[in-house]
Amino acid sequence: MLTSIAGKSVIVTGGSKGIGRGIAEVFAAQGARVMIAARGEAAAQDTVAAIDAAGGTAVWHPTDVADWESVQQMVAATLAAFGRVDILCANAGIFPQVKMVDMAPEDWDDVMSVNLKSSFLCVKACIPVFEAAGKGRVVLTSSITGPVTGYPGWSHYGASKAGQLGFLRTAAMELARYGTTINAVLPGNIMTEGLAGLGQEYLDSMAAAIPLQRLGAVADIGNAALFFASDEAGYITGQQIVVDGGQILPESVDAIGEI
């Protein structure tokens, strides 16, 4: 697909499940060596085993993306395992649903730390490596929720995802001196473990609101991240791409029926 990915070293935060696992598997299938940076050992080891079984290369390092020391250790572990860090996919995120009236200030802070602060910490930790190499790639996993749409219970999540795009634009200018690009993927409704338990009726109702009439696959996000990380995308930075099957396009659900 994109031959420039083969042999590269990529960190995928939150890479043990959901969209992060999809990103990790897509990169591994293209010959990248993948560092799964995540907290949960069981899920991370399962992802590593699946990638290994498919002929890819992956390792796991326990990482708290909201902690500066832990993030620095993540980069050091990647250098120890692969000798380089070419690509950072800052994907880790949480999305607890709670309306503002019931939200504690600590709830807000937790989401901001894991979703937004971590983007800064992970990029900052990789800068010395990118500077030494004279090149690098960063891909943020943002969301349509916040930058484009809203949903009750996700004011903190939406703010964190919109905040990533504010960070992105200045980061693109600051990283340019290191030959490094940074871009963002904004997923819509993607089929993950978290959605699977909601029941088929609910999933069907979600799909009905999307022009393509289906939920996205984690590989759809992985493929977009793969492009941004490639040499072929070397002149693209500070940009974002929505991957949502057209979800944000209709003015109303009625518009879908007119297709």
C-alpha positions as CSV (number, residue, x, y, z in Angstrom):
1,M,0.0,0.0,0.0
2,L,2.4,2.6,1.2
3,T,5.9,1.1,0.9
4,S,7.6,3.8,2.9
5,I,6.1,2.4,6.2
6,A,8.1,-0.9,6.1
7,G,10.8,-1.1,8.7
8,K,9.7,2.1,10.5
9,S,9.2,2.1,14.3
10,V,5.8,3.4,15.5
11,I,4.4,4.1,19.0
12,V,0.7,3.6,19.3
13,T,-0.7,4.9,22.6
14,G,-3.8,3.1,23.7
15,G,-2.9,0.5,21.2
16,S,-4.2,-2.5,23.1
17,K,-7.8,-2.3,22.0
18,G,-10.4,-0.4,20.0
19,I,-9.2,2.1,17.4
20,G,-5.7,1.9,18.8
21,R,-5.5,-1.8,18.2
22,G,-6.8,-1.2,14.7
23,I,-4.0,1.4,14.0
24,A,-1.4,-1.0,15.4
25,E,-2.5,-3.9,13.3
26,V,-2.6,-1.8,10.1
27,F,0.9,-0.5,10.7
28,A,2.2,-3.9,11.5
29,A,0.6,-5.4,8.3
30,Q,2.6,-2.8,6.3
31,G,5.9,-3.9,7.9
32,A,6.2,-1.4,10.7
33,R,7.5,-2.4,14.1
34,V,4.9,-1.4,16.7
35,M,5.2,-0.3,20.3
36,I,1.9,-0.9,22.1
37,A,1.8,1.7,24.8
38,A,-1.0,0.9,27.1
39,R,-1.9,0.3,30.8
40,G,-3.8,-3.0,30.6
41,E,-1.5,-6.0,30.3
42,A,-4.0,-8.6,29.2
43,A,-5.4,-6.7,26.3
44,A,-1.9,-5.5,25.3
45,Q,-0.4,-8.9,25.3
46,D,-3.4,-10.2,23.3
47,T,-2.8,-7.5,20.7
48,V,1.0,-8.3,20.6
49,A,0.2,-12.0,20.1
50,A,-2.3,-11.3,17.3
51,I,0.2,-9.1,15.5
52,D,3.0,-11.7,15.9
53,A,0.7,-14.5,14.7
54,A,0.0,-12.4,11.6
55,G,3.7,-12.1,10.8
56,G,4.2,-8.6,12.3
57,T,6.4,-7.3,15.0
58,A,5.1,-5.7,18.2
59,V,6.0,-5.2,21.8
60,W,4.2,-3.8,24.8
61,H,5.3,-1.2,27.4
62,P,3.1,-0.3,30.3
63,T,2.4,3.4,29.9
64,D,0.4,6.1,31.7
65,V,0.1,8.7,29.0
66,A,-0.9,11.4,31.5
67,D,2.4,11.0,33.4
68,W,5.5,12.7,32.1
69,E,8.0,10.2,33.6
70,S,6.0,7.3,32.2
71,V,5.8,8.8,28.7
72,Q,9.6,9.4,28.7
73,Q,10.1,5.7,29.7
74,M,7.8,4.8,26.8
75,V,10.1,6.5,24.3
76,A,13.2,5.0,25.9
77,A,11.7,1.5,25.8
78,T,10.9,2.0,22.1
79,L,14.4,3.1,21.3
80,A,15.7,0.1,23.3
81,A,13.5,-2.3,21.4
82,F,13.7,-0.9,17.8
83,G,16.6,1.6,17.9
84,R,14.4,4.4,16.6
85,V,11.1,6.2,16.8
86,D,9.8,7.2,13.4
87,I,6.1,7.7,14.0
88,L,4.0,8.6,17.0
89,C,0.3,7.8,16.9
90,A,-1.1,9.6,20.0
91,N,-4.4,7.7,20.2
92,A,-5.0,7.0,23.9
93,G,-8.3,8.4,25.2
94,I,-11.2,7.9,27.6
95,F,-14.8,8.9,27.1
96,P,-16.9,8.4,30.3
97,Q,-20.4,9.8,29.7
98,V,-21.7,12.1,32.4
99,K,-23.7,15.3,32.1
100,M,-22.3,18.5,33.5
101,V,-24.8,18.7,36.3
102,D,-23.5,15.4,37.6
103,M,-19.8,15.9,36.6
104,A,-17.2,16.4,39.3
105,P,-14.3,18.8,38.6
106,E,-12.1,15.7,38.9
107,D,-14.0,14.0,36.1
108,W,-13.2,16.9,33.8
109,D,-9.5,16.9,34.8
110,D,-9.1,13.2,34.2
111,V,-10.4,13.4,30.7
112,M,-8.3,16.4,29.9
113,S,-5.2,14.7,31.2
114,V,-5.7,11.5,29.3
115,N,-7.0,12.9,26.1
116,L,-5.3,16.3,25.7
117,K,-2.4,16.7,28.1
118,S,-1.1,13.3,26.9
119,S,-0.9,14.6,23.3
120,F,1.5,17.3,24.4
121,L,3.5,15.0,26.7
122,C,3.9,12.3,24.0
123,V,4.9,14.8,21.3
124,K,7.4,16.5,23.7
125,A,9.0,13.3,24.6
126,C,9.6,12.4,21.0
127,I,11.1,15.7,19.9
128,P,14.7,14.9,20.8
129,V,14.4,11.7,18.7
130,F,12.9,13.5,15.8
131,E,15.4,16.3,16.0
132,A,18.3,13.8,15.9
133,A,16.8,12.0,12.9
134,G,15.8,15.2,11.1
135,K,12.4,13.8,10.5
136,G,9.3,12.3,12.1
137,R,5.6,11.8,11.9
138,V,2.8,12.4,14.5
139,V,-0.8,11.4,14.1
140,L,-3.4,12.4,16.6
141,T,-6.7,10.5,17.1
142,S,-9.2,13.3,17.7
143,S,-13.0,12.9,17.0
144,I,-15.9,14.4,15.2
145,T,-17.3,15.0,18.8
146,G,-16.1,18.3,19.9
147,P,-14.5,19.7,16.7
148,V,-17.7,19.2,14.7
149,T,-20.6,17.8,16.7
150,G,-21.7,17.6,20.3
151,Y,-23.5,15.0,22.4
152,P,-25.0,15.2,25.9
153,G,-22.6,13.7,28.5
154,W,-19.5,14.4,26.6
155,S,-18.7,18.1,27.2
156,H,-15.3,17.2,28.7
157,Y,-14.5,14.7,25.9
158,G,-15.6,17.1,23.2
159,A,-13.5,19.9,24.7
160,S,-10.5,17.6,24.9
161,K,-10.8,16.5,21.3
162,A,-11.3,20.1,20.0
163,G,-8.3,21.1,22.1
164,Q,-6.2,18.6,20.3
165,L,-6.8,20.4,17.1
166,G,-5.8,23.7,18.7
167,F,-2.6,22.1,19.8
168,L,-2.1,20.6,16.4
169,R,-1.9,23.9,14.5
170,T,0.9,25.4,16.6
171,A,2.6,22.1,17.0
172,A,2.8,21.8,13.2
173,M,4.8,25.0,13.1
174,E,7.1,24.1,16.0
175,L,7.8,20.6,14.7
176,A,8.6,21.8,11.2
177,R,12.1,22.7,12.2
178,Y,12.7,19.0,12.9
179,G,11.4,17.8,9.6
180,T,8.3,16.5,11.4
181,T,4.7,16.6,10.4
182,I,1.6,16.3,12.7
183,N,-1.9,15.7,11.5
184,A,-5.2,14.4,13.0
185,V,-7.8,11.8,12.2
186,L,-11.3,12.5,13.3
187,P,-13.3,9.2,13.6
188,G,-17.1,9.0,13.5
189,N,-18.9,6.0,14.9
190,I,-16.4,3.1,14.7
191,M,-17.2,-0.5,15.6
192,T,-15.2,-1.3,18.7
193,E,-15.5,-3.5,21.8
194,G,-17.2,-0.6,23.6
195,L,-20.0,-0.5,21.1
196,A,-20.5,-4.2,20.6
197,G,-22.2,-4.5,24.0
198,L,-24.9,-2.0,23.2
199,G,-27.0,-4.4,21.2
200,Q,-27.8,-4.9,17.5
201,E,-30.9,-2.6,17.6
202,Y,-28.8,0.3,18.9
203,L,-26.0,-0.4,16.4
204,D,-28.5,-0.5,13.5
205,S,-30.0,2.9,14.6
206,M,-26.5,4.4,14.6
207,A,-25.8,3.0,11.1
208,A,-29.1,4.4,9.8
209,A,-27.9,7.9,10.5
210,I,-24.8,7.5,8.3
211,P,-25.0,7.9,4.6
212,L,-22.8,4.8,3.9
213,Q,-25.3,2.9,6.2
214,R,-22.6,1.2,8.3
215,L,-20.4,1.8,11.2
216,G,-16.7,2.3,10.4
217,A,-14.1,-0.4,11.1
218,V,-11.0,0.3,13.2
219,A,-8.9,-0.4,10.1
220,D,-10.6,2.6,8.4
221,I,-8.9,4.8,11.0
222,G,-5.7,2.9,10.8
223,N,-5.5,3.4,7.1
224,A,-6.0,7.2,7.4
225,A,-3.3,7.3,10.1
226,L,-1.0,5.2,7.8
227,F,-1.3,7.7,5.0
228,F,-0.4,10.7,7.3
229,A,2.6,8.7,8.6
230,S,3.9,7.9,5.2
231,D,6.7,9.5,3.2
232,E,4.0,10.1,0.5
233,A,2.3,12.5,2.9
234,G,5.5,14.4,3.7
235,Y,4.2,17.8,2.6
236,I,1.0,17.6,4.7
237,T,1.1,19.0,8.2
238,G,-1.3,20.7,10.6
239,Q,-4.3,19.1,8.8
240,Q,-7.2,16.9,9.8
241,I,-9.4,14.3,8.0
242,V,-12.8,13.2,9.0
243,V,-13.4,9.4,8.7
244,D,-17.1,9.0,9.4
245,G,-18.9,7.5,6.4
246,G,-20.5,10.9,5.8
247,Q,-22.1,11.0,9.3
248,I,-21.7,14.8,9.7
249,L,-23.1,15.7,6.3
250,P,-26.9,15.3,6.6
251,E,-28.9,18.2,7.9
252,S,-31.3,15.7,9.5
253,V,-32.0,12.0,9.6
254,D,-34.8,12.7,7.1
255,A,-32.0,13.6,4.6
256,I,-30.7,10.0,4.7
257,G,-34.1,8.8,3.5
258,E,-33.7,10.9,0.4
259,I,-30.6,9.1,-0.7
